[in-house]
Amino acid sequence: MNVTPAESRQWNQGCVLLNFYDKHDVWHLLSALALYFSFMFLMCLDDDIVDKNQNEIPVF
């Protein structure tokens, strides 16, 4: 959607975090953190079996 800068400024909301970030900025910050920690969780799932042989790992 292409809008002019003046039209875009009309949609701005009041600041809610540190008197600088609006709700949309906070949404981006929180979603970035959620993505980061989701991938970190997935990377750490199998850390406890990294030194086991494949045939020693019970599956189902």
N, CA, C and O atoms as a Maestro MAE file, in Angstrom:
{
 s_m_m2io_version
 :::
 2.0.0
}

f_m_ct {
 s_m_title
 :::
 protein
 m_atom[240] {
  # First column is atom index #
  i_m_mmod_type
  r_m_x_coord
  r_m_y_coord
  r_m_z_coord
  i_m_residue_number
  s_m_chain_name
  s_m_pdb_residue_name
  s_m_pdb_atom_name
  i_m_atomic_number
  :::
  1 25 0.854 -1.169 0.000 1 A "MET " " N  " 7
  2 3 0.000 0.000 0.000 1 A "MET " " CA " 6
  3 2 0.903 1.235 0.000 1 A "MET " " C  " 6
  4 15 1.703 1.410 0.919 1 A "MET " " O  " 8
  5 25 0.791 2.056 -0.972 2 A "ASN " " N  " 7
  6 3 1.604 3.260 -1.081 2 A "ASN " " CA " 6
  7 2 0.812 4.462 -0.587 2 A "ASN " " C  " 6
  8 15 -0.239 4.801 -1.132 2 A "ASN " " O  " 8
  9 25 1.330 5.092 0.447 3 A "VAL " " N  " 7
  10 3 0.710 6.307 0.963 3 A "VAL " " CA " 6
  11 2 1.793 7.365 1.104 3 A "VAL " " C  " 6
  12 15 2.983 7.060 1.177 3 A "VAL " " O  " 8
  13 25 1.361 8.583 1.139 4 A "THR " " N  " 7
  14 3 2.321 9.674 1.306 4 A "THR " " CA " 6
  15 2 2.764 9.733 2.774 4 A "THR " " C  " 6
  16 15 2.067 9.210 3.644 4 A "THR " " O  " 8
  17 25 3.904 10.356 3.059 5 A "PRO " " N  " 7
  18 3 4.343 10.495 4.452 5 A "PRO " " CA " 6
  19 2 3.312 11.219 5.324 5 A "PRO " " C  " 6
  20 15 3.163 10.896 6.502 5 A "PRO " " O  " 8
  21 25 2.612 12.184 4.758 6 A "ALA " " N  " 7
  22 3 1.600 12.906 5.534 6 A "ALA " " CA " 6
  23 2 0.457 11.976 5.929 6 A "ALA " " C  " 6
  24 15 -0.036 12.045 7.055 6 A "ALA " " O  " 8
  25 25 0.034 11.109 5.011 7 A "GLU " " N  " 7
  26 3 -1.025 10.153 5.326 7 A "GLU " " CA " 6
  27 2 -0.552 9.125 6.356 7 A "GLU " " C  " 6
  28 15 -1.310 8.723 7.238 7 A "GLU " " O  " 8
  29 25 0.680 8.717 6.236 8 A "SER " " N  " 7
  30 3 1.234 7.756 7.181 8 A "SER " " CA " 6
  31 2 1.294 8.332 8.599 8 A "SER " " C  " 6
  32 15 1.030 7.625 9.571 8 A "SER " " O  " 8
  33 25 1.635 9.598 8.711 9 A "ARG " " N  " 7
  34 3 1.718 10.236 10.038 9 A "ARG " " CA " 6
  35 2 0.366 10.299 10.724 9 A "ARG " " C  " 6
  36 15 0.296 10.316 11.953 9 A "ARG " " O  " 8
  37 25 -0.705 10.334 9.952 10 A "GLN " " N  " 7
  38 3 -2.043 10.376 10.550 10 A "GLN " " CA " 6
  39 2 -2.365 9.081 11.288 10 A "GLN " " C  " 6
  40 15 -3.175 9.084 12.215 10 A "GLN " " O  " 8
  41 25 -1.741 7.974 10.886 11 A "TRP " " N  " 7
  42 3 -2.008 6.676 11.509 11 A "TRP " " CA " 6
  43 2 -1.141 6.431 12.733 11 A "TRP " " C  " 6
  44 15 -1.353 5.447 13.443 11 A "TRP " " O  " 8
  45 25 -0.181 7.287 12.998 12 A "ASN " " N  " 7
  46 3 0.693 7.097 14.160 12 A "ASN " " CA " 6
  47 2 -0.116 7.132 15.446 12 A "ASN " " C  " 6
  48 15 -1.095 7.869 15.562 12 A "ASN " " O  " 8
  49 25 0.309 6.321 16.411 13 A "GLN " " N  " 7
  50 3 -0.348 6.266 17.703 13 A "GLN " " CA " 6
  51 2 0.557 6.900 18.746 13 A "GLN " " C  " 6
  52 15 1.721 7.202 18.486 13 A "GLN " " O  " 8
  53 25 -0.003 7.092 19.926 14 A "GLY " " N  " 7
  54 3 0.781 7.651 21.014 14 A "GLY " " CA " 6
  55 2 1.837 6.677 21.512 14 A "GLY " " C  " 6
  56 15 1.711 5.464 21.339 14 A "GLY " " O  " 8
  57 25 2.856 7.206 22.119 15 A "CYS " " N  " 7
  58 3 3.950 6.386 22.630 15 A "CYS " " CA " 6
  59 2 3.510 5.653 23.892 15 A "CYS " " C  " 6
  60 15 2.842 6.224 24.753 15 A "CYS " " O  " 8
  61 25 3.892 4.374 23.990 16 A "VAL " " N  " 7
  62 3 3.499 3.571 25.145 16 A "VAL " " CA " 6
  63 2 4.691 2.996 25.889 16 A "VAL " " C  " 6
  64 15 4.537 2.548 27.025 16 A "VAL " " O  " 8
  65 25 5.861 2.991 25.295 17 A "LEU " " N  " 7
  66 3 7.045 2.404 25.923 17 A "LEU " " CA " 6
  67 2 8.190 3.407 25.889 17 A "LEU " " C  " 6
  68 15 8.625 3.838 24.821 17 A "LEU " " O  " 8
  69 25 8.665 3.765 27.058 18 A "LEU " " N  " 7
  70 3 9.790 4.692 27.197 18 A "LEU " " CA " 6
  71 2 9.511 6.045 26.539 18 A "LEU " " C  " 6
  72 15 10.433 6.775 26.174 18 A "LEU " " O  " 8
  73 25 8.259 6.355 26.398 19 A "ASN " " N  " 7
  74 3 7.840 7.623 25.788 19 A "ASN " " CA " 6
  75 2 8.467 7.816 24.402 19 A "ASN " " C  " 6
  76 15 8.750 8.938 23.982 19 A "ASN " " O  " 8
  77 25 8.679 6.687 23.698 20 A "PHE " " N  " 7
  78 3 9.304 6.743 22.375 20 A "PHE " " CA " 6
  79 2 8.647 5.777 21.391 20 A "PHE " " C  " 6
  80 15 8.403 6.142 20.241 20 A "PHE " " O  " 8
  81 25 8.355 4.532 21.832 21 A "TYR " " N  " 7
  82 3 7.827 3.503 20.944 21 A "TYR " " CA " 6
  83 2 6.303 3.446 21.008 21 A "TYR " " C  " 6
  84 15 5.718 3.500 22.090 21 A "TYR " " O  " 8
  85 25 5.663 3.336 19.840 22 A "ASP " " N  " 7
  86 3 4.210 3.162 19.824 22 A "ASP " " CA " 6
  87 2 3.882 1.667 19.841 22 A "ASP " " C  " 6
  88 15 4.780 0.827 19.891 22 A "ASP " " O  " 8
  89 25 2.589 1.347 19.799 23 A "LYS " " N  " 7
  90 3 2.160 -0.052 19.924 23 A "LYS " " CA " 6
  91 2 2.691 -0.918 18.787 23 A "LYS " " C  " 6
  92 15 3.027 -2.082 19.002 23 A "LYS " " O  " 8
  93 25 2.767 -0.375 17.605 24 A "HIS " " N  " 7
  94 3 3.254 -1.150 16.467 24 A "HIS " " CA " 6
  95 2 4.740 -1.476 16.626 24 A "HIS " " C  " 6
  96 15 5.167 -2.581 16.293 24 A "HIS " " O  " 8
  97 25 5.530 -0.528 17.130 25 A "ASP " " N  " 7
  98 3 6.947 -0.779 17.382 25 A "ASP " " CA " 6
  99 2 7.124 -1.850 18.449 25 A "ASP " " C  " 6
  100 15 7.977 -2.729 18.317 25 A "ASP " " O  " 8
  101 25 6.318 -1.778 19.507 26 A "VAL " " N  " 7
  102 3 6.387 -2.769 20.580 26 A "VAL " " CA " 6
  103 2 6.029 -4.144 20.028 26 A "VAL " " C  " 6
  104 15 6.649 -5.139 20.403 26 A "VAL " " O  " 8
  105 25 5.043 -4.211 19.149 27 A "TRP " " N  " 7
  106 3 4.669 -5.477 18.520 27 A "TRP " " CA " 6
  107 2 5.844 -6.069 17.761 27 A "TRP " " C  " 6
  108 15 6.088 -7.272 17.851 27 A "TRP " " O  " 8
  109 25 6.580 -5.251 17.013 28 A "HIS " " N  " 7
  110 3 7.747 -5.745 16.276 28 A "HIS " " CA " 6
  111 2 8.833 -6.224 17.227 28 A "HIS " " C  " 6
  112 15 9.445 -7.264 16.985 28 A "HIS " " O  " 8
  113 25 9.082 -5.495 18.293 29 A "LEU " " N  " 7
  114 3 10.104 -5.914 19.260 29 A "LEU " " CA " 6
  115 2 9.731 -7.239 19.915 29 A "LEU " " C  " 6
  116 15 10.576 -8.126 20.036 29 A "LEU " " O  " 8
  117 25 8.491 -7.383 20.334 30 A "LEU " " N  " 7
  118 3 8.059 -8.611 20.992 30 A "LEU " " CA " 6
  119 2 8.046 -9.796 20.032 30 A "LEU " " C  " 6
  120 15 8.416 -10.906 20.418 30 A "LEU " " O  " 8
  121 25 7.632 -9.579 18.805 31 A "SER " " N  " 7
  122 3 7.619 -10.688 17.852 31 A "SER " " CA " 6
  123 2 9.045 -11.115 17.497 31 A "SER " " C  " 6
  124 15 9.300 -12.302 17.293 31 A "SER " " O  " 8
  125 25 9.970 -10.165 17.421 32 A "ALA " " N  " 7
  126 3 11.367 -10.520 17.160 32 A "ALA " " CA " 6
  127 2 11.929 -11.352 18.311 32 A "ALA " " C  " 6
  128 15 12.636 -12.332 18.079 32 A "ALA " " O  " 8
  129 25 11.621 -10.970 19.537 33 A "LEU " " N  " 7
  130 3 12.074 -11.753 20.692 33 A "LEU " " CA " 6
  131 2 11.445 -13.144 20.694 33 A "LEU " " C  " 6
  132 15 12.119 -14.129 20.997 33 A "LEU " " O  " 8
  133 25 10.173 -13.229 20.362 34 A "ALA " " N  " 7
  134 3 9.498 -14.527 20.326 34 A "ALA " " CA " 6
  135 2 10.126 -15.436 19.273 34 A "ALA " " C  " 6
  136 15 10.338 -16.621 19.530 34 A "ALA " " O  " 8
  137 25 10.421 -14.905 18.107 35 A "LEU " " N  " 7
  138 3 11.074 -15.706 17.074 35 A "LEU " " CA " 6
  139 2 12.453 -16.174 17.527 35 A "LEU " " C  " 6
  140 15 12.810 -17.337 17.337 35 A "LEU " " O  " 8
  141 25 13.222 -15.276 18.120 36 A "TYR " " N  " 7
  142 3 14.568 -15.618 18.586 36 A "TYR " " CA " 6
  143 2 14.507 -16.745 19.614 36 A "TYR " " C  " 6
  144 15 15.216 -17.742 19.477 36 A "TYR " " O  " 8
  145 25 13.672 -16.602 20.639 37 A "PHE " " N  " 7
  146 3 13.625 -17.608 21.687 37 A "PHE " " CA " 6
  147 2 12.992 -18.912 21.207 37 A "PHE " " C  " 6
  148 15 13.318 -19.977 21.731 37 A "PHE " " O  " 8
  149 25 12.107 -18.854 20.234 38 A "SER " " N  " 7
  150 3 11.557 -20.085 19.660 38 A "SER " " CA " 6
  151 2 12.659 -20.892 18.973 38 A "SER " " C  " 6
  152 15 12.758 -22.104 19.164 38 A "SER " " O  " 8
  153 25 13.476 -20.224 18.182 39 A "PHE " " N  " 7
  154 3 14.563 -20.925 17.510 39 A "PHE " " CA " 6
  155 2 15.627 -21.386 18.501 39 A "PHE " " C  " 6
  156 15 16.201 -22.461 18.327 39 A "PHE " " O  " 8
  157 25 15.897 -20.605 19.524 40 A "MET " " N  " 7
  158 3 16.855 -21.047 20.543 40 A "MET " " CA " 6
  159 2 16.346 -22.295 21.256 40 A "MET " " C  " 6
  160 15 17.122 -23.206 21.543 40 A "MET " " O  " 8
  161 25 15.051 -22.340 21.540 41 A "PHE " " N  " 7
  162 3 14.461 -23.517 22.169 41 A "PHE " " CA " 6
  163 2 14.616 -24.732 21.263 41 A "PHE " " C  " 6
  164 15 15.006 -25.804 21.726 41 A "PHE " " O  " 8
  165 25 14.314 -24.575 19.974 42 A "LEU " " N  " 7
  166 3 14.443 -25.694 19.046 42 A "LEU " " CA " 6
  167 2 15.887 -26.164 18.924 42 A "LEU " " C  " 6
  168 15 16.134 -27.362 18.785 42 A "LEU " " O  " 8
  169 25 16.830 -25.252 18.972 43 A "MET " " N  " 7
  170 3 18.234 -25.627 18.877 43 A "MET " " CA " 6
  171 2 18.702 -26.383 20.111 43 A "MET " " C  " 6
  172 15 19.608 -27.211 20.022 43 A "MET " " O  " 8
  173 25 18.101 -26.111 21.254 44 A "CYS " " N  " 7
  174 3 18.549 -26.719 22.508 44 A "CYS " " CA " 6
  175 2 17.803 -28.004 22.863 44 A "CYS " " C  " 6
  176 15 18.150 -28.652 23.850 44 A "CYS " " O  " 8
  177 25 16.806 -28.382 22.098 45 A "LEU " " N  " 7
  178 3 16.002 -29.561 22.438 45 A "LEU " " CA " 6
  179 2 16.838 -30.830 22.580 45 A "LEU " " C  " 6
  180 15 16.626 -31.597 23.519 45 A "LEU " " O  " 8
  181 25 17.759 -31.062 21.696 46 A "ASP " " N  " 7
  182 3 18.521 -32.309 21.686 46 A "ASP " " CA " 6
  183 2 19.913 -32.177 22.279 46 A "ASP " " C  " 6
  184 15 20.760 -33.036 22.030 46 A "ASP " " O  " 8
  185 25 20.175 -31.160 23.035 47 A "ASP " " N  " 7
  186 3 21.507 -30.973 23.595 47 A "ASP " " CA " 6
  187 2 21.915 -32.084 24.555 47 A "ASP " " C  " 6
  188 15 23.102 -32.379 24.689 47 A "ASP " " O  " 8
  189 25 20.946 -32.702 25.224 48 A "ASP " " N  " 7
  190 3 21.308 -33.730 26.194 48 A "ASP " " CA " 6
  191 2 21.664 -35.066 25.553 48 A "ASP " " C  " 6
  192 15 22.171 -35.952 26.240 48 A "ASP " " O  " 8
  193 25 21.416 -35.235 24.266 49 A "ILE " " N  " 7
  194 3 21.742 -36.502 23.603 49 A "ILE " " CA " 6
  195 2 22.823 -36.336 22.543 49 A "ILE " " C  " 6
  196 15 22.996 -37.206 21.689 49 A "ILE " " O  " 8
  197 25 23.530 -35.254 22.594 50 A "VAL " " N  " 7
  198 3 24.527 -34.986 21.556 50 A "VAL " " CA " 6
  199 2 25.679 -36.006 21.597 50 A "VAL " " C  " 6
  200 15 26.276 -36.299 20.561 50 A "VAL " " O  " 8
  201 25 25.991 -36.543 22.771 51 A "ASP " " N  " 7
  202 3 27.117 -37.477 22.903 51 A "ASP " " CA " 6
  203 2 26.696 -38.939 22.853 51 A "ASP " " C  " 6
  204 15 27.551 -39.812 23.006 51 A "ASP " " O  " 8
  205 25 25.432 -39.244 22.649 52 A "LYS " " N  " 7
  206 3 24.964 -40.626 22.593 52 A "LYS " " CA " 6
  207 2 25.024 -41.158 21.169 52 A "LYS " " C  " 6
  208 15 24.875 -40.415 20.199 52 A "LYS " " O  " 8
  209 25 25.246 -42.464 21.073 53 A "ASN " " N  " 7
  210 3 25.185 -43.106 19.766 53 A "ASN " " CA " 6
  211 2 23.736 -43.154 19.303 53 A "ASN " " C  " 6
  212 15 22.814 -43.189 20.117 53 A "ASN " " O  " 8
  213 25 23.550 -43.154 18.014 54 A "GLN " " N  " 7
  214 3 22.196 -43.103 17.467 54 A "GLN " " CA " 6
  215 2 21.367 -44.326 17.867 54 A "GLN " " C  " 6
  216 15 20.158 -44.214 18.068 54 A "GLN " " O  " 8
  217 25 22.001 -45.475 17.982 55 A "ASN " " N  " 7
  218 3 21.254 -46.680 18.335 55 A "ASN " " CA " 6
  219 2 20.893 -46.729 19.829 55 A "ASN " " C  " 6
  220 15 20.113 -47.590 20.235 55 A "ASN " " O  " 8
  221 25 21.438 -45.834 20.645 56 A "GLU " " N  " 7
  222 3 21.111 -45.781 22.080 56 A "GLU " " CA " 6
  223 2 19.967 -44.818 22.389 56 A "GLU " " C  " 6
  224 15 19.527 -44.728 23.535 56 A "GLU " " O  " 8
  225 25 19.493 -44.113 21.396 57 A "ILE " " N  " 7
  226 3 18.448 -43.105 21.607 57 A "ILE " " CA " 6
  227 2 17.089 -43.762 21.408 57 A "ILE " " C  " 6
  228 15 16.775 -44.214 20.307 57 A "ILE " " O  " 8
  229 25 16.278 -43.818 22.465 58 A "PRO " " N  " 7
  230 3 14.951 -44.415 22.304 58 A "PRO " " CA " 6
  231 2 14.018 -43.474 21.524 58 A "PRO " " C  " 6
  232 15 13.915 -42.282 21.813 58 A "PRO " " O  " 8
  233 25 13.355 -44.051 20.542 59 A "VAL " " N  " 7
  234 3 12.408 -43.278 19.751 59 A "VAL " " CA " 6
  235 2 11.065 -43.977 19.833 59 A "VAL " " C  " 6
  236 15 10.912 -45.101 19.355 59 A "VAL " " O  " 8
  237 25 10.114 -43.325 20.426 60 A "PHE " " N  " 7
  238 3 8.755 -43.850 20.622 60 A "PHE " " CA " 6
  239 2 8.784 -45.018 21.562 60 A "PHE " " C  " 6
  240 15 7.739 -45.600 21.855 60 A "PHE " " O  " 8
  :::
 }
 m_bond[239] {
  # First column is bond index #
  i_m_from
  i_m_to
  i_m_order
  :::
  1 1 2 1
  2 2 3 1
  3 3 4 2
  4 3 5 1
  5 5 6 1
  6 6 7 1
  7 7 8 2
  8 7 9 1
  9 9 10 1
  10 10 11 1
  11 11 12 2
  12 11 13 1
  13 13 14 1
  14 14 15 1
  15 15 16 2
  16 15 17 1
  17 17 18 1
  18 18 19 1
  19 19 20 2
  20 19 21 1
  21 21 22 1
  22 22 23 1
  23 23 24 2
  24 23 25 1
  25 25 26 1
  26 26 27 1
  27 27 28 2
  28 27 29 1
  29 29 30 1
  30 30 31 1
  31 31 32 2
  32 31 33 1
  33 33 34 1
  34 34 35 1
  35 35 36 2
  36 35 37 1
  37 37 38 1
  38 38 39 1
  39 39 40 2
  40 39 41 1
  41 41 42 1
  42 42 43 1
  43 43 44 2
  44 43 45 1
  45 45 46 1
  46 46 47 1
  47 47 48 2
  48 47 49 1
  49 49 50 1
  50 50 51 1
  51 51 52 2
  52 51 53 1
  53 53 54 1
  54 54 55 1
  55 55 56 2
  56 55 57 1
  57 57 58 1
  58 58 59 1
  59 59 60 2
  60 59 61 1
  61 61 62 1
  62 62 63 1
  63 63 64 2
  64 63 65 1
  65 65 66 1
  66 66 67 1
  67 67 68 2
  68 67 69 1
  69 69 70 1
  70 70 71 1
  71 71 72 2
  72 71 73 1
  73 73 74 1
  74 74 75 1
  75 75 76 2
  76 75 77 1
  77 77 78 1
  78 78 79 1
  79 79 80 2
  80 79 81 1
  81 81 82 1
  82 82 83 1
  83 83 84 2
  84 83 85 1
  85 85 86 1
  86 86 87 1
  87 87 88 2
  88 87 89 1
  89 89 90 1
  90 90 91 1
  91 91 92 2
  92 91 93 1
  93 93 94 1
  94 94 95 1
  95 95 96 2
  96 95 97 1
  97 97 98 1
  98 98 99 1
  99 99 100 2
  100 99 101 1
  101 101 102 1
  102 102 103 1
  103 103 104 2
  104 103 105 1
  105 105 106 1
  106 106 107 1
  107 107 108 2
  108 107 109 1
  109 109 110 1
  110 110 111 1
  111 111 112 2
  112 111 113 1
  113 113 114 1
  114 114 115 1
  115 115 116 2
  116 115 117 1
  117 117 118 1
  118 118 119 1
  119 119 120 2
  120 119 121 1
  121 121 122 1
  122 122 123 1
  123 123 124 2
  124 123 125 1
  125 125 126 1
  126 126 127 1
  127 127 128 2
  128 127 129 1
  129 129 130 1
  130 130 131 1
  131 131 132 2
  132 131 133 1
  133 133 134 1
  134 134 135 1
  135 135 136 2
  136 135 137 1
  137 137 138 1
  138 138 139 1
  139 139 140 2
  140 139 141 1
  141 141 142 1
  142 142 143 1
  143 143 144 2
  144 143 145 1
  145 145 146 1
  146 146 147 1
  147 147 148 2
  148 147 149 1
  149 149 150 1
  150 150 151 1
  151 151 152 2
  152 151 153 1
  153 153 154 1
  154 154 155 1
  155 155 156 2
  156 155 157 1
  157 157 158 1
  158 158 159 1
  159 159 160 2
  160 159 161 1
  161 161 162 1
  162 162 163 1
  163 163 164 2
  164 163 165 1
  165 165 166 1
  166 166 167 1
  167 167 168 2
  168 167 169 1
  169 169 170 1
  170 170 171 1
  171 171 172 2
  172 171 173 1
  173 173 174 1
  174 174 175 1
  175 175 176 2
  176 175 177 1
  177 177 178 1
  178 178 179 1
  179 179 180 2
  180 179 181 1
  181 181 182 1
  182 182 183 1
  183 183 184 2
  184 183 185 1
  185 185 186 1
  186 186 187 1
  187 187 188 2
  188 187 189 1
  189 189 190 1
  190 190 191 1
  191 191 192 2
  192 191 193 1
  193 193 194 1
  194 194 195 1
  195 195 196 2
  196 195 197 1
  197 197 198 1
  198 198 199 1
  199 199 200 2
  200 199 201 1
  201 201 202 1
  202 202 203 1
  203 203 204 2
  204 203 205 1
  205 205 206 1
  206 206 207 1
  207 207 208 2
  208 207 209 1
  209 209 210 1
  210 210 211 1
  211 211 212 2
  212 211 213 1
  213 213 214 1
  214 214 215 1
  215 215 216 2
  216 215 217 1
  217 217 218 1
  218 218 219 1
  219 219 220 2
  220 219 221 1
  221 221 222 1
  222 222 223 1
  223 223 224 2
  224 223 225 1
  225 225 226 1
  226 226 227 1
  227 227 228 2
  228 227 229 1
  229 229 230 1
  230 230 231 1
  231 231 232 2
  232 231 233 1
  233 233 234 1
  234 234 235 1
  235 235 236 2
  236 235 237 1
  237 237 238 1
  238 238 239 1
  239 239 240 2
  :::
 }
}
